Amino acid sequence: MPGFEIFGEEEKKQILDVLDTGVLFRYEFGDQRNGVYKVKEFEEKYASYTGAGYAQAVTSGSTALKVALTALGVGPGDEVITQGFTFVATWEAILEVGAVPVFTEIDTTLNMDPADLRKKITDKTACIIPVHMLGSAARIEEIVQIANEANIPVLEDTAQAAGGHINGKYLGTFGHCGAFSFDSVKTMTTGEGGMIITDDESLWRRMSEYHDHGHDHAVNPGGRGGEGRSFIGFNYRMMELQGAIGLAQLAKLDSMIVAQKKNKNRLKESISAIGGVSFREQIDPAGDTATFLSFSFDDVDQRKKVGGILQENGAAAICWAENTWHFYKKWEHLLGAATQTSSGWPFVGPGGKKRIIYDTQALPVSAELLDRTLCYPISIRMSEAKLEEMEAAVGKAAA
Ligand SMILES: *Cc1c(COP(=O)(O)O)cnc(C)c1O
């Protein structure tokens, strides 16, 4: 799973380059920094790795989503459609910009169901955020086509899918932009950090300026103090140490995925011996990042039975339907409109009017599918002993 498993000399060397200059800020300090611009270099290498025209580094995957939504002009009065199976950050970012999240069902890809997306588009829909959950692609080409017909921008939540692709085209380059996370449990990590990629130069420029208090990055007369502003921004700047770590991790990304694929394929083979099992649908298996292995059964009873045997034998699997961070039905703070504001914002608008009400029963297809699905996180390093223990547990479930 995460890049922290292989943190090593390469990361240390990159960090030392920064410490040698003493410059932790991504801008300015030209005399002191000896030409070391790690965040800038990380952006350039990330853009070229994914084949995108531009990349903007930020402080996290959550702020990557927020910066992208802001630069796309999404705000109060708007609806943003995402899927009901994702990490809470996806819709927190929507609420952060003052818009309201609308949720679609997932299908056998465990990602956004395009048919349900069609049904949920309204004249208020300002953006669509498909999520490539668990490192594997959504039906992104269909989703982008539906969005194009309705003239709505697509922001891909690629937080969990760094390095993933479909027929060689990288996830995050199908929509208007793609938002990545480099938090501590993501495929590649900078501890905290994020990146947005896009081919649209003016969108990138708005993101770049917004994330830096609105500083005009087009015209720099010398010092930052002399830069103008065309709109109000905020601070989501990545620091040089994160950029340095990102460079070392990006160089290892392909090899991490190769190692995960090997472990995933081995487990998949043993799990396929369990009667009635089926695997998550992959749009392009070659482009899977192999961070997770998801497998489903005909009904919830069999899932519980198999899950119980795996757990008793030291190889417990995750059931996302029961996880409080990733599935709609379990987001009690969303469903309960829990906010810290006395006005009730963002769930309650000016004048005390409720803007939207969420209902636990709203996504029955997703609930049913996740209820009969189990999942193993896949690590880069899985010892022979660990794999054999898991295979033995699976063997008992198959018997
Ligand atoms: C991790 C994650 C995020 C947020 O990233 P952070 O860097 O932790 O803020 C957003 N969306 C998804 C799907 C994620 O898994």
The ligand as an ORCA input file, in Angstrom:
! r2SCAN-3c Opt
* xyz 0 1
  C      -6.986     10.595      1.143
  C      -8.112     11.051      0.311
  C      -8.418     12.413      0.146
  C      -7.774     13.492      0.958
  O      -6.396     13.521      0.948
  P      -5.581     14.122      2.193
  O      -4.218     14.302      1.622
  O      -5.594     13.096      3.283
  O      -6.204     15.389      2.589
  C      -9.420     12.761     -0.747
  N     -10.113     11.829     -1.417
  C      -9.869     10.510     -1.273
  C     -10.664      9.526     -2.074
  C      -8.879     10.080     -0.389
  O      -8.672      8.773     -0.226
*
